[in-house]
């Protein structure tokens, strides 16, 4: 009996879940990854609503510790998902790359996961005038053999 071949998987790093308006963009990215014959892990599909409800009120006793425990749970889930992924695709739009996304890029590069970036924003916001994003973020994308794509349709992951 042969085992089914596992499709390569892509971890999608992005701040897009913070706004309902950005979800359509995120769905386009997921669709593109699927078109390429790849699986994806999108941390925005994890549901932490019950965890958030259990935090209580900001002034309540234990609130800070509960928040820290939830942050640890989310970070652990993301670390494990990145570690199991073959690739990471980071959404790098906006005036600066999101700090959580930048952290995921650095972690993935550090453990040998190939990192790609997507920046559809036409503004260059790098440390040097001709760079589209922060030079360190761009470096970690390039040093893993990845690319920075400028449109969803341009994404090619291999």
N, C-alpha and C positions, 0 to 999 in steps of 0.2 A: 504494500500500500504506500503510495507516495503522499507526502505532505503537500498541502497547498502552498504555493509560492507567496510569500508575504510581499505585498506592494510596499515600495518605499514610502515613508511617511514624512510629512512636513509639519513642523510646529509653527503655528501662526502667532507671531508676537506683534501685538498692537494695542493702542489705547482706544480702538474703535468702539468697544462695548460700553464706554462711559456715556455715549449719547445715542439715543434711539435713532436719530437721523443718520448716523454713520453705519448702522447695521446693513443697509442696502449695499454700501461699498464693501463691507466685509463679506457679504453673501457673494458678490461678484468675484472676490479673491478666492473664496472657497470653491466656487464653480470652476474657476480657471485651473485650480490645482486638480480638481476631479477630471477636467478635460485632459489634463496631462497624464492621466492614468495613475495618479498618486492618491494615497490616503492623507488625511490631515488630522491634526489635533488642534482645536481652537479652545483655549482656556475660557473664552467667553461663553462656551456652551455648558460649562459646569455651573451648577445651581447652588449658591451659598445663601439663599434667602432665609432658610431656617436657622442657619448659623448666625446671620446678622440679627434676626429677631431675638435670639437668645442672649445677645450682648447686653440688653437692658438699656437704661437711660445713661447718657453721658455723665451725669453726676452720681450715678449709683456706685456702691461699693463693689470693687472688683472689675469695674468696666475696663480700666486700662489693661489689666491682665487678660481679660477675655478678648480684647481687641488684639493684643499681642499673640495670643494663642491662635486666633483666626488667621492673622497675618502669617504665622508659621505654617499653618495648615495649607493655605493658598500657595505660599512659596515652595513648600515641599511637593505639592502636587505638580506645580509648574517645573520644578527641577527634575522630578522623575520623568515627566512627559518629554522634556527636552532631551534627557539622557537616552530615552528610547527612540528618539526620532533620528531619521537619516539626514534631514535638512531643517533649517530654520528660515522662515521668510518673515522679515521684519518690515512692518509698515512704518515708513519714516517721514510721513507728511507732517506739515505744520511748521510753526516758526522755529521749533527745536524738536529733535527726536525725543519722544517721551522717555522719561527716566527709567520706567519699568522695562520698556522695550530695549533701551540701551543696555540695561543690566542683563536681559535675556540674551542679547547679542554677545556680550562679553563672556557670559557663562558658556554658551554654545561653542564659541570659538575656543575657549580654554579647554574644553573636553573633546575637541576634534570634530564637532558637528559642522558641516558646511553651511555657511550663512549667506543668504541672499537678502537684498533689500528692495523695497518698492518705494519710490518717491515720485508721485504724480504732481506734486506741488512744483510749479515752475520757478519758484524763488530759490536762489542759492543762499544758504544760511550757514555755510561752513566757516571755519576759522580763517580760511584764506578765500579771497573773493571769487575764485573760479570753482570752489568746491561746493557741491550741492548740499552736503551735510557735514556735520562735525568730523574733523580729520581722523579722530580715533575710531568713530563708528565706521567710517568708510574703510579705514585700515583693517579692522576686524572682519569686515565683509570680504575684502580683497585677499587678505592673508589666508583665508580658508579655501580660496579658489572660487568664491562666490561672485555674484554680479549685483550691481545696482540697476534695477529696471525702472524705466520712466513711465510705463503704462501697464495696466493689468494685462492687456493683450500681449505685451512683450515678454511676459514671464515665461521662462524656459528653465526648468529645474532638472539638473542631472549631475 
